[in-house]
Amino acid sequence: SARRKALPGWLHEYNHHRPHTATENRPPITRLTNLSGQYS
């Protein structure tokens, strides 16, 4: 369906680009640490 096809793009925009007031107008992705997996 069209909704299913649109979901990945929407999720990326929401989590990587859209500012959230709960995180001081930063996207949620900025709260994650060690995304590259370099640290254990």
Contacts in CASP RR format, 6 or more apart in sequence:
PFRMAT RR
TARGET T0000
AUTHOR 0000-0000-0000
METHOD contacts of the structure
MODEL  1
SARRKALPGWLHEYNHHRPHTATENRPPITRLTNLSGQYS
14 28 0 8 1.000
15 27 0 8 1.000
15 28 0 8 1.000
15 29 0 8 1.000
16 27 0 8 1.000
16 29 0 8 1.000
17 27 0 8 1.000
18 27 0 8 1.000
19 25 0 8 1.000
19 26 0 8 1.000
19 27 0 8 1.000
20 26 0 8 1.000
20 27 0 8 1.000
20 28 0 8 1.000
23 30 0 8 1.000
23 31 0 8 1.000
END
